[in-house]
Amino acid sequence: MKNLNFIQRLTRRLGILYDATVFNFYGIILLLLVYLFYWNFPQAKELLLALNQEGWFQVTLFFATLVTMAAINWYLPRYLYAENSSKIKSWRAFFEADMTEHCVTPDVETLDDDQAYRRRLIEMVPRLIGAFILMVVALGVLNVGHEIAPHRLPWIFPAGYILLGLILLTAVLLLFGRTNNPLLFTFSDLLRDTIGNWIYGYLMVVAVLLGIALFFNAGDLNSLQFLMYSLVLVSFSFLFVVMARRNIAWINKDARVIKIICILAVSLSLCFLLINFIPSLSQHINPLICANLAFVFYLTLLYFFRILGVSLKSYIVFFFLLTALIVANVTTSSYHHEIDYATGEEARFQPDRRLDMREYLQRWVDDRAPQIRQYLAERRAADSTSNPRYPLLVISSEGGGSRSAYWTNIVHDYLDQQIPAYYDQHIFGLTGASGGNTGNSTYFSMKQAGVVQDSIHSYARQMFMGNFLSSSLTLLMGADLWRSTLGLKMGTDRAKQLEYEWTKQLSDVSQGQVDGYSDPFLNFWYESGDTRFKDQRTPPILLLNTTHVQSGGHAIVSPVQLRANFYQAMDLLQVIDTMSRGKKTIRLSTANLLNASFPYINPAGNVKNVGSFVDAGYYDNYGAQSGRGILLHLRHLRDSMKQSTAVNADLYQQLVFYSILIRNGTVDPSPTRNTAISQLVAPASALGKLRSGFNTNNRWQLREAADPGHQYDIELPKQSDISVVLPGHSEAVSPIVPLARYLTSSALEAMDEGLRILERNDTSDLNRLIQDINQH
C-alpha cells in the first residue's frame, strides 16, 4: 500500500509539474534554443573563445543579455497564472502589482498537499529555467574546453553528463519530499536559516559581481576556465538571489523588480533594432551577443503580447502568429532576395563573345611560350635523357567558410614562394566550393591587382579576421525575417550586406589597392568592347560554382564558354544575359556569394525567371566536377591538337595536367568501417550520408581526370595534430578552427602552424608537389 501511495503521489506531482511547465512554455523553448546554439552550432565554440579577446563593453553586454533572458523567464510567467492574471487591468496595475499572495507563505499550510505543492512548484520552476539558461551556457564553455584539452583539469569532465546529472538531480529535488515541500524548497529554507536572510541575499549579489570580475581577468585560452567559473557563479547566484529576494531591500518589491526587468529588456531590444537598421555596427559585436539580443527581443515581444492578451482576455499571441503566417504566405512570393546586377557600361561585354576553351588554351600557351620553352630546355640540360613536360595546374578548393578561405590563401601564398612564377606561368584554372572559392577569388583579386608577394599572407590574415557573421546572423533573426514575413523591403538585405563587407574589407586591408570584388566578373578577362585580354595577357580562369535550387543541379560562372559534354552545368552568365536581353551581368562579389551562400545564414539568391541559387557545397563541396571538367577538356584538346599547324603547336604535347585539391578537413574521403545498423534507421542514415558519399566519389573522379601520377591533396592537419603556444600562454594548446565566417587570431595561428607542419613533412603532398614542379 505504501508503494501504491508513493506511485500515486509521484503521478500527481508529475501532473502538477507538467501544468507548471505549460506556464513557462516560452522559457523552455528558449532554453532549448540556447542549448542548440551554444552546444551544436559549430561557430559558437569558437565565439566563446573569442569572448576572451573582447573588450569590457562586449563582455558586460554578453552577461547582461544572459541575465536578462534568465530574469524574464523567472518573473514574467507569474502574470500568466490564473490566480494573478485577473489582477492585470492596466499597465499601471502591471507595474504596481503586489504579488505577495502568490509568494510562498505560511498560508500554504492551510491547503491540502497537492495545492500546497502546486503553489511551491509554480514558484520554483521559472527560477530553475532562468538558472538553467545560464548553466547551459557555462557547460557549453566546458564542452569547448573538453574538445580542446580533454586531459586537463577542469576540461576532463564531459559537459553532457554533467548537464544530464543536473537535470536528473533537479527532477528528484522537485518531485520528492515527504511533506508538501519539494526537497529543493527544504534545502533552500535550510540554507537561508543557516546563513541568515540578509547576509544570504547580499552574498549572492556579490557572487554575481565576482563572477563577472573573474572573467575580466581572462584574455587567452588558458583563462577560458574563468569564463566557465564566472557563468557557473552567475547561474547559482541568480537562483539563490531570486529565492531570497524578499530579504534584499532593493529588489524585495515586485513593482521595482518588474521595472528593472523591463528597462533591461527594452534597452537590449532597442540595441537589437539598432544593429538591424545599421548592420555595420554589428560587425563590432561578437555574434553570440547578436544572437542573445535577438533572443531577448523576441522573448520580450512574446511576453508583451501574451500579457496584453491576459489583460484583454484574448489569445493575442495566437492571432498574432496566425496573422504573421498568413501575411507571409501572401506576400513573400514577391520577395526572393533578388541578386544584385551590374548594368549599363558594366554589362557591355556579352557572354556569347567569350572565348571557348580551345581558344583560351591557345592564347594561354602563346602568351607563355618563351617561358615554357626555357623551362623545358633547363630540364633537358640538367638531364639529357629526360623527356620533361611543362606543369599546368588546375586547383580545386574545398568549402568551409572563412577557415577554407584563409587556408586556401596561405597555401597559394606558400606555393607562390616556393615555385617560380607559380601564378603567372603554371596555374591555368581555379575552382572550388563555398569558402574555398572565396579564398580563390581573394587570391585571384590580389594577384590581378599586382599585390606584392610579401603582402599576400598579411592581407589574407586581415581579410579573414573580419567578422562576416554578425550582420548575417542579426539580419537573419531580424530585418530579413520581418521583411520576408511582411513582404516589405525594409532594412538591408543580408546577402547584399555580406557582398559589401567582403568588398570593403579587402579594399581596406589593401589600402584601396584591391577593389576586384566590386568589378563585373568578366572584366578580369576581357575589355568591355571586345575580346582583347586586359593587360594583353591571359590570367588563370576562375570558375565559381553554385547549386540551382529548383533542379538540384550545378551552375557555373565562367570566363570561358562551357561545353556541356565536359561540364554538364548551367552557364549562369549566359542565362542572365539571355534573360535580360544583354542588359545585365554580375560582379565578382555576387558570383562569389552565390557560390558561398552558407546554409541558412545566407539566403538563396534569386535570378528572375531562372530560379534560386545556393551554396556550391550542396552539390559538390570540392568544386571537383568543375575541376574534372577542365582537366578532361584540356586532355581532349591536347589530343586533338597533335596534328595542328598552329604556332607553338609542338608545345601542347609537352603539357602535363595536374589536379591539386586544397582540403580543410570537413569531409573524410575514406569509407567508414562496416558496422551493423538497424533496419529502422538504415534509410535515414543512408540519406544523411549521401552528401559525404557524393563528395568522396567526386574527389576520386577529380583525381582520375588528371594525368597519372599528378594528383595532390594539400590538407589542413586535424585539430588534434596542431599544437601552438599563443601569446600569454605557458603551454601549447590546440585551438578550435571552426567552419564559419568569423575567425580569431588563435584560429588563424593554428592554420599557420598547420602549414608549417606540412612544410616540415618531406612526404606531404605540399612538398611533393613543389619538388615535382621544380625538378620535373
C-alpha positions in Angstrom: 0.0 0.0 0.0 2.9 2.4 0.8 4.4 1.7 -2.6 1.0 2.4 -4.2 0.7 5.7 -2.3 4.2 6.6 -3.4 3.4 5.9 -7.0 0.1 7.8 -6.8 1.8 10.8 -5.2 4.5 10.8 -7.8 2.0 10.6 -10.6 0.0 13.6 -9.1 3.3 15.6 -8.8 4.3 14.8 -12.4 0.9 16.2 -13.5 1.5 19.3 -11.4 5.0 19.7 -12.8 3.5 19.4 -16.3 1.0 22.2 -15.5 3.8 24.4 -14.1 5.9 23.9 -17.3 2.9 25.0 -19.5 3.0 28.4 -18.0 6.8 28.5 -18.8 6.4 27.4 -22.4 8.4 30.3 -23.8 11.2 29.8 -21.3 11.5 26.1 -22.2 11.6 26.8 -25.9 14.3 29.5 -25.2 16.3 27.0 -23.1 16.3 24.5 -26.0 17.3 27.2 -28.4 20.2 28.3 -26.1 21.3 24.6 -25.8 21.2 24.1 -29.6 23.0 27.3 -30.3 25.8 27.0 -27.7 26.3 23.3 -28.0 25.5 22.3 -31.6 26.3 25.5 -33.6 29.9 24.9 -34.6 30.7 28.6 -34.8 29.5 29.1 -31.2 32.5 27.1 -29.8 35.0 29.5 -31.5 32.9 32.5 -30.5 33.0 31.5 -26.8 36.8 31.5 -27.2 36.6 34.9 -29.0 34.9 36.4 -25.9 38.3 36.0 -24.1 39.6 38.6 -26.5 36.8 41.1 -26.5 36.7 44.4 -24.6 34.9 45.2 -21.3 31.8 46.6 -23.1 31.2 43.4 -25.1 31.8 41.2 -22.0 29.3 43.2 -20.0 26.8 43.1 -22.8 27.2 39.4 -23.1 26.4 38.8 -19.4 23.7 41.4 -19.4 21.8 39.6 -22.2 22.1 36.2 -20.5 21.0 37.6 -17.1 18.1 39.5 -18.7 16.9 36.3 -20.5 17.0 34.4 -17.2 15.2 37.3 -15.4 12.4 37.5 -17.9 11.8 33.7 -17.7 11.8 33.9 -13.9 9.5 36.8 -13.3 7.1 37.4 -16.2 5.4 33.9 -16.3 3.8 34.6 -12.9 1.5 37.1 -14.6 0.1 34.3 -16.7 -1.1 32.2 -13.7 -4.8 32.0 -13.4 -4.8 33.4 -9.9 -2.8 36.5 -10.9 -4.0 37.2 -14.5 -7.2 38.7 -13.3 -5.3 41.4 -11.5 -3.9 42.9 -14.7 -6.4 45.7 -15.5 -3.9 48.3 -16.8 -0.2 48.9 -17.4 -0.1 50.7 -14.1 -1.5 47.7 -12.4 1.1 45.6 -14.2 3.9 47.7 -12.7 2.5 48.1 -9.3 1.0 44.6 -8.8 1.6 43.2 -5.3 2.4 39.6 -5.7 2.7 38.7 -2.1 -0.4 36.5 -2.4 1.5 34.4 -4.9 4.6 34.0 -2.9 5.2 31.1 -0.5 3.7 32.0 2.9 2.6 30.1 6.0 -0.9 30.2 4.4 0.0 27.2 2.3 -0.2 25.1 5.5 -3.9 25.5 5.3 -4.0 24.0 1.8 -4.0 20.3 1.1 -0.8 18.6 0.0 -1.5 18.9 -3.7 -2.5 22.6 -3.6 0.5 23.5 -1.4 2.9 21.5 -3.6 1.4 23.2 -6.7 1.9 26.6 -5.2 5.5 25.9 -4.3 6.3 24.3 -7.7 4.8 27.2 -9.6 7.1 29.4 -7.7 10.2 27.3 -8.3 10.0 26.2 -12.0 10.6 29.6 -13.6 13.5 30.2 -11.2 15.1 26.9 -12.3 14.6 27.7 -16.0 16.3 31.0 -15.6 19.2 29.4 -13.8 19.5 26.6 -16.3 19.7 29.1 -19.2 22.9 30.4 -17.6 24.2 27.0 -16.6 23.7 25.6 -20.2 26.0 28.4 -21.5 28.5 27.6 -18.7 28.6 24.0 -19.6 28.8 25.0 -23.3 32.2 26.5 -22.3 33.1 23.3 -20.6 32.2 21.5 -23.8 34.6 23.7 -25.7 37.4 23.1 -23.2 36.8 19.4 -23.3 37.3 19.4 -27.0 40.5 21.5 -26.8 42.2 19.8 -23.9 40.3 16.7 -22.8 43.1 15.5 -20.5 43.5 18.6 -18.4 41.6 20.0 -15.4 38.8 21.2 -15.5 38.2 20.1 -19.0 38.4 16.3 -18.3 34.7 16.4 -17.2 32.3 15.7 -20.0 29.7 18.6 -20.1 26.9 16.4 -21.5 27.0 14.0 -18.5 27.1 16.9 -16.0 24.1 18.5 -17.7 22.2 15.3 -17.6 23.1 14.8 -14.0 21.9 18.3 -13.1 18.6 17.6 -14.9 18.0 14.4 -13.0 19.1 15.9 -9.7 16.7 18.8 -10.2 13.8 16.4 -11.1 14.5 14.4 -7.9 14.6 17.6 -5.8 11.3 18.8 -7.3 9.3 15.6 -7.2 10.4 14.0 -3.9 9.8 15.0 -0.4 7.7 13.6 2.4 5.7 16.7 3.0 4.2 19.2 0.7 7.6 20.8 0.4 9.8 19.6 -2.5 13.3 18.8 -1.3 14.6 21.8 -3.2 12.5 24.1 -1.0 13.6 22.3 2.1 17.2 22.8 1.1 16.6 26.5 0.2 14.9 27.2 3.6 17.7 25.4 5.5 20.4 27.5 3.6 18.6 30.7 4.4 18.1 29.9 8.0 21.7 28.8 8.4 23.3 31.8 6.7 20.8 34.5 7.6 18.4 36.0 5.2 20.0 39.4 4.6 23.6 38.0 4.5 22.5 35.3 2.2 21.0 37.7 -0.3 23.8 40.1 -0.4 26.4 37.4 -0.6 24.7 36.2 -3.8 24.8 39.6 -5.3 28.5 39.9 -4.5 28.9 36.4 -6.2 27.4 37.7 -9.4 29.7 40.7 -9.5 32.7 38.5 -8.5 31.8 36.1 -11.4 31.9 38.9 -13.9 35.0 40.3 -12.4 36.7 36.9 -12.7 36.0 36.9 -16.4 37.5 40.3 -16.8 40.8 38.7 -15.9 40.6 36.5 -19.0 42.4 37.2 -22.1 43.7 34.0 -23.6 42.8 30.3 -23.9 44.4 29.4 -20.6 41.9 31.6 -18.8 38.9 30.1 -20.6 38.2 28.4 -17.3 37.4 31.8 -15.8 34.6 32.3 -18.3 33.1 28.9 -17.2 33.6 29.7 -13.5 32.0 33.1 -14.0 29.0 31.7 -15.7 28.6 28.9 -13.0 28.8 31.6 -10.3 26.3 33.8 -12.0 24.0 30.8 -12.6 23.9 29.7 -8.9 23.9 33.3 -7.7 20.8 34.0 -9.9 19.0 31.0 -8.4 19.9 32.0 -4.8 19.1 35.7 -5.3 15.6 35.0 -6.7 14.9 32.6 -3.8 16.0 35.2 -1.2 15.0 38.4 -2.9 12.3 39.3 -0.3 15.2 39.9 2.1 17.2 42.1 -0.3 16.0 45.7 0.1 16.4 46.9 -3.5 14.5 44.1 -5.1 12.1 43.0 -2.5 9.2 45.0 -4.1 7.5 43.5 -7.1 7.0 46.8 -8.8 10.7 47.6 -8.5 11.7 44.2 -9.9 9.4 44.5 -12.9 10.7 48.0 -13.7 14.3 46.7 -13.6 13.5 43.8 -15.9 11.5 46.0 -18.3 14.3 48.6 -18.5 16.8 45.9 -19.3 14.6 44.1 -21.8 13.5 47.2 -23.6 17.1 48.6 -23.7 18.5 45.4 -25.1 15.6 45.1 -27.6 16.4 48.6 -28.9 20.0 47.6 -29.3 18.8 44.7 -31.5 16.7 47.0 -33.6 19.6 49.5 -33.9 22.0 46.9 -35.3 19.3 45.7 -37.7 18.9 49.1 -39.2 22.6 49.9 -39.1 24.1 46.4 -39.7 27.7 47.7 -39.9 27.5 48.2 -36.1 27.0 44.5 -35.6 30.5 43.8 -37.2 31.9 45.2 -34.0 29.9 42.9 -31.8 30.6 39.2 -31.1 27.9 37.1 -33.0 26.9 35.4 -29.7 25.9 38.7 -28.3 23.9 39.4 -31.5 22.0 36.1 -31.1 21.4 36.8 -27.4 20.0 40.3 -28.3 17.6 38.6 -30.7 16.5 36.1 -28.0 15.8 39.0 -25.6 13.9 40.9 -28.3 11.6 38.1 -29.2 11.1 36.9 -25.7 10.1 40.4 -24.7 7.8 40.7 -27.6 6.1 37.4 -26.9 5.5 38.2 -23.3 4.3 41.6 -24.2 1.6 40.2 -26.4 0.8 37.3 -24.0 0.4 39.6 -21.0 -1.6 42.0 -23.1 -3.8 39.1 -24.1 -4.3 38.1 -20.5 -5.4 41.7 -19.6 -7.8 41.7 -22.6 -8.9 38.1 -22.0 -8.0 37.1 -25.6 -5.4 34.9 -27.3 -3.4 37.7 -28.8 -0.2 35.6 -29.4 -2.2 33.0 -31.3 -3.8 35.6 -33.5 -0.5 37.5 -33.9 1.3 34.3 -35.1 -1.6 33.3 -37.3 -1.7 36.7 -39.0 2.0 36.7 -39.5 1.8 33.2 -41.1 -1.0 34.3 -43.5 0.7 37.6 -44.4 4.0 35.7 -45.0 2.4 33.3 -47.4 0.6 36.0 -49.3 3.5 38.5 -49.6 6.8 36.6 -49.7 6.1 35.4 -53.3 7.1 38.9 -54.4 10.4 38.8 -52.5 13.1 36.2 -53.0 16.4 38.0 -52.4 16.9 39.1 -56.0 20.6 39.2 -56.7 22.4 42.5 -57.4 23.3 43.1 -61.1 25.8 45.2 -62.9 24.2 47.2 -65.7 24.9 49.8 -68.3 28.6 50.1 -69.4 29.5 47.3 -66.9 27.4 44.9 -68.9 28.6 45.8 -72.4 30.7 42.6 -72.9 28.3 39.8 -73.9 28.9 36.3 -72.6 28.4 34.7 -76.0 31.6 36.6 -77.1 33.7 34.8 -74.5 36.5 32.5 -75.9 35.9 28.8 -75.8 38.4 26.6 -74.0 40.4 25.8 -77.2 40.9 29.4 -78.0 41.7 30.2 -74.3 44.3 27.4 -74.0 45.9 28.5 -77.3 46.2 32.1 -76.1 47.4 30.9 -72.7 50.2 28.8 -74.2 51.1 31.5 -76.8 51.5 34.1 -74.0 53.9 31.8 -72.1 55.6 30.1 -75.0 59.1 31.6 -74.2 58.9 30.6 -70.6 57.6 27.1 -71.4 60.5 26.6 -73.8 63.0 27.9 -71.3 61.6 25.6 -68.6 61.9 22.5 -70.9 65.4 23.5 -72.0 66.6 23.8 -68.5 65.3 20.4 -67.5 66.9 18.8 -70.6 70.2 20.5 -69.9 70.1 19.1 -66.3 69.3 15.6 -67.6 69.8 14.8 -71.3 68.0 11.5 -71.0 64.8 13.1 -69.7 61.7 14.0 -71.5 60.5 16.9 -69.5 56.9 18.2 -69.6 55.5 21.5 -68.6 53.2 21.5 -65.5 49.8 23.1 -66.0 47.8 23.3 -62.7 44.1 23.0 -62.1 43.3 23.8 -58.5 40.1 23.0 -56.6 39.4 24.2 -53.0 37.1 22.5 -50.5 34.4 24.6 -48.9 34.3 25.5 -45.2 33.7 29.2 -44.6 36.5 31.6 -43.6 38.5 28.6 -42.5 38.8 27.2 -46.0 39.2 30.7 -47.5 42.2 31.5 -45.3 43.7 28.0 -45.7 43.4 28.3 -49.5 45.1 31.7 -49.5 48.1 30.7 -47.3 48.6 27.5 -49.4 48.6 29.6 -52.6 51.0 32.1 -51.0 53.4 29.4 -49.9 53.4 27.7 -53.3 53.9 31.1 -54.8 57.1 31.5 -52.7 58.4 28.0 -53.5 57.5 27.6 -57.2 58.9 30.2 -59.6 56.2 32.0 -61.4 53.5 29.8 -59.8 50.6 32.1 -60.5 51.7 33.7 -63.8 53.0 30.6 -65.6 51.6 27.4 -64.0 48.0 28.0 -62.8 45.6 27.5 -65.6 42.3 27.1 -63.6 41.0 27.8 -60.2 37.7 26.4 -58.9 36.1 25.1 -55.7 33.1 25.5 -53.5 31.9 27.9 -50.8 34.7 29.3 -48.7 37.3 27.5 -50.7 36.4 29.5 -53.8 36.1 32.7 -51.6 39.8 32.1 -50.9 40.5 31.6 -54.6 38.6 34.8 -55.5 40.5 36.7 -52.9 43.9 35.4 -54.0 43.0 35.9 -57.7 41.9 39.5 -57.0 45.1 40.3 -55.1 47.3 38.8 -57.8 45.4 40.6 -60.6 45.8 43.9 -58.7 49.5 43.4 -58.5 49.9 42.9 -54.7 53.5 42.1 -54.0 54.3 38.6 -52.7 55.3 39.7 -49.2 51.8 41.3 -48.6 49.5 38.4 -49.6 49.7 36.5 -46.4 49.2 39.6 -44.3 46.3 40.8 -46.4 44.6 37.4 -46.2 45.0 37.3 -42.5 43.4 40.7 -42.0 40.7 39.9 -44.6 39.5 36.7 -42.9 39.8 38.1 -39.3 36.9 40.2 -40.4 33.6 39.5 -38.8 31.4 38.3 -41.7 28.9 36.6 -39.4 27.4 39.1 -37.0 25.5 41.1 -39.6 24.2 38.0 -41.4 23.1 36.4 -38.1 21.5 39.7 -37.0 19.6 40.3 -40.2 18.6 36.6 -40.4 16.9 36.9 -37.0 15.8 40.4 -37.5 15.2 42.6 -40.6 15.2 39.9 -43.2 12.8 37.9 -41.1 10.4 40.8 -40.8 10.7 41.8 -44.5 10.1 38.2 -45.5 7.1 38.0 -43.2 5.5 41.3 -44.1 6.6 41.4 -47.7 8.1 44.9 -47.2 11.5 45.9 -48.4 12.7 47.3 -45.1 16.2 47.3 -43.8 19.2 45.7 -45.5 19.3 42.5 -47.5 21.8 40.3 -45.6 23.1 38.9 -48.9 24.0 42.3 -50.2 25.4 43.3 -46.8 27.8 40.4 -47.0 28.9 41.4 -50.5 29.5 44.9 -49.2 31.5 43.6 -46.3 33.7 41.4 -48.4 34.4 44.2 -50.8 35.1 46.8 -48.2 37.3 44.5 -46.0 39.5 43.6 -49.0 39.8 47.2 -50.1 40.6 48.4 -46.5 43.2 45.8 -45.7 45.0 46.6 -49.0 44.7 50.4 -48.6 42.5 50.6 -51.7 44.8 48.5 -53.9 42.4 45.6 -54.4 38.8 46.5 -55.4 38.3 43.5 -57.5 35.2 42.2 -55.7 33.2 45.2 -56.9 34.2 44.6 -60.6 31.9 42.9 -63.1 33.1 39.3 -63.3 34.2 39.3 -67.0 36.2 42.5 -66.6 39.1 40.4 -65.2 39.5 38.7 -68.5 38.1 41.0 -71.2 37.9 44.6 -72.2 34.3 45.9 -72.2 34.2 46.3 -76.0 36.0 43.3 -77.4 37.7 40.1 -76.6 41.2 41.5 -76.1 42.5 40.5 -72.7 43.2 43.1 -70.1 46.9 43.8 -69.9 47.3 41.8 -73.1 47.9 38.6 -71.0 45.6 35.6 -70.2 45.1 35.2 -66.5 44.0 31.9 -65.0 40.4 31.0 -65.5 38.2 31.2 -62.3 35.1 29.0 -62.2 32.6 29.9 -59.5 30.1 27.1 -58.8 26.6 27.3 -57.3 23.6 25.0 -56.9 20.3 25.6 -58.6 17.5 25.0 -56.0 14.7 24.2 -58.3 16.5 21.4 -60.1 19.2 20.5 -57.6 21.7 20.9 -60.5 25.0 22.5 -60.9 25.6 26.1 -62.3 28.9 27.8 -63.1 30.0 31.4 -63.5 32.8 31.1 -66.1 35.0 33.4 -68.1 35.0 30.9 -71.0 32.2 29.3 -72.8 31.2 25.9 -71.5 30.8 22.7 -73.4 28.0 20.6 -71.9 29.7 17.2 -72.5 32.5 18.2 -70.2 30.8 20.4 -67.5 27.1 19.3 -67.5 26.2 22.6 -65.8 24.1 25.7 -66.4 26.2 28.5 -67.8 24.8 31.2 -65.4 26.3 34.3 -67.1 24.8 33.2 -70.4 21.5 32.6 -68.8 21.4 36.0 -67.1 22.5 37.7 -70.3 19.7 36.0 -72.3 17.1 36.7 -69.6 18.0 40.4 -69.5 18.4 40.7 -73.3 22.1 41.7 -72.9 21.4 44.4 -70.2 22.7 42.7 -67.0 25.7 40.8 -65.7 27.0 40.1 -62.2 30.0 41.3 -60.2 32.7 39.0 -58.7 31.2 39.6 -55.2 27.8 38.4 -56.4 29.2 35.4 -58.2 31.1 34.5 -55.0 28.1 35.0 -52.9 26.1 32.5 -55.0 29.0 30.2 -54.6 29.3 30.6 -50.9 25.7 31.1 -49.5 26.3 29.4 -46.2 23.3 27.3 -45.4 20.6 29.3 -43.5 23.0 32.1 -42.6 22.7 33.4 -46.1 19.6 33.3 -48.3 19.2 31.7 -51.7 19.9 34.3 -54.4 17.1 34.6 -56.9 17.6 35.2 -60.6 14.2 36.3 -62.1 12.6 33.7 -64.3 15.5 31.3 -63.8 15.3 30.2 -60.1 17.2 30.4 -56.8 20.8 29.5 -56.2 22.6 28.4 -53.0 26.0 27.3 -51.8 28.0 25.2 -54.2 28.7 22.7 -51.3 25.1 21.3 -51.6 26.1 19.8 -55.0 29.8 19.3 -54.6 31.9 20.7 -51.7 35.2 20.3 -53.6 34.3 22.0 -56.8 35.5 18.7 -58.2 33.0 18.4 -61.0 34.2 21.7 -62.4 37.9 20.8 -61.9 37.3 17.4 -63.5 35.6 19.2 -66.5 38.6 21.5 -67.0 41.1 18.6 -66.9 39.1 16.3 -69.2 38.6 19.2 -71.6 42.3 20.0 -71.6 43.3 16.4 -72.2 40.8 16.3 -75.1 42.3 19.5 -76.6 45.9 18.2 -76.2 45.0 15.0 -78.1 43.1 16.9 -80.8 46.0 19.3 -81.5 48.5 16.6 -82.3 48.2 17.4 -86.0 47.7 21.1 -85.5 49.8 23.6 -87.6 49.3 26.4 -85.2 52.1 28.5 -83.8 53.6 26.7 -80.8 51.7 23.5 -81.7 54.7 21.5 -80.6 54.3 22.7 -77.0 50.8 21.1 -76.4 52.2 17.6 -76.2 54.7 18.8 -73.7 52.0 19.9 -71.2 51.1 17.8 -68.2 47.9 18.4 -66.4 48.0 18.5 -62.5 45.0 18.2 -60.2 45.6 20.0 -56.8 42.9 19.7 -54.2 43.2 22.1 -51.2 41.3 20.5 -48.4 40.5 21.7 -44.9 39.3 18.5 -43.3 35.5 18.8 -43.5 34.8 15.5 -45.3 36.5 12.2 -44.6 37.4 10.6 -48.0 37.9 7.1 -46.6 34.9 4.8 -46.2 33.8 4.1 -42.6 34.2 0.6 -41.2 31.4 -1.9 -41.8 29.2 -1.9 -38.7 25.7 -3.4 -38.3 22.8 -0.9 -38.4 19.2 -1.5 -37.6 16.6 -1.7 -40.4 14.7 1.2 -38.8 17.4 3.8 -39.1 19.2 2.5 -42.2 17.2 4.6 -44.8 17.6 7.8 -42.8 21.3 7.0 -42.2 21.9 6.5 -45.9 20.2 9.8 -46.8 22.3 11.6 -44.2 25.5 10.1 -45.6 24.7 10.8 -49.3 26.4 14.2 -49.4 29.6 12.7 -47.9 29.4 9.8 -50.3 28.9 12.1 -53.3 31.9 14.2 -52.3 34.1 11.2 -51.9 33.1 10.0 -55.4 33.7 13.5 -56.8 37.1 13.5 -55.3 38.1 10.2 -56.9 36.7 11.4 -60.3 38.8 14.6 -60.0 41.9 12.5 -59.3 41.3 10.3 -62.3 40.8 13.3 -64.6 44.4 14.5 -64.1 47.4 13.0 -65.9 48.5 9.8 -64.0 50.8 10.4 -61.0 50.0 14.2 -60.8 47.3 14.3 -58.2 47.9 16.1 -55.0 45.8 16.8 -51.9 47.0 19.6 -49.6 45.0 19.1 -46.4 44.9 21.1 -43.3 46.1 18.8 -40.4 43.4 17.7 -37.9 42.9 19.9 -34.9 44.3 17.3 -32.6 47.6 17.3 -34.6 48.0 21.1 -34.3 49.6 22.5 -31.2 50.6 26.2 -30.8 51.8 28.4 -28.0 49.8 31.6 -28.2 50.7 35.0 -26.6 50.3 34.8 -22.8 50.5 31.0 -22.7 52.9 28.8 -21.0 51.7 25.6 -22.7 50.8 24.7 -26.2 47.1 24.3 -27.0 45.0 23.1 -30.0 42.7 26.0 -30.9 39.4 25.3 -32.5 39.3 26.2 -36.2 35.6 26.5 -37.0 33.7 26.1 -40.2 32.3 29.6 -40.2 32.8 33.3 -41.1 34.5 34.7 -38.0 38.0 33.6 -37.1 40.0 34.7 -34.1 43.8 35.2 -34.2 44.2 31.8 -32.4 42.3 30.0 -35.2 44.5 31.7 -37.8 47.6 30.9 -35.9 46.5 27.2 -35.8 46.2 27.2 -39.6 49.6 28.8 -40.0 51.0 26.1 -37.8 49.2 23.5 -39.9 51.0 24.8 -42.9 54.3 24.6 -41.1 53.5 21.0 -40.1 53.1 20.2 -43.8 56.2 22.2 -44.7 58.3 20.1 -42.2 57.0 16.8 -43.6 59.1 15.9 -46.6 56.5 13.3 -47.7 53.5 15.7 -47.5 51.7 16.4 -50.8 52.7 20.0 -50.4 56.4 19.2 -50.6 56.0 16.5 -53.2 54.2 19.0 -55.4 56.9 21.6 -55.1 59.6 19.0 -55.8 57.7 17.6 -58.7 57.3 21.0 -60.5 60.8 22.4 -59.6 62.5 19.2 -60.7 60.2 18.0 -63.4 
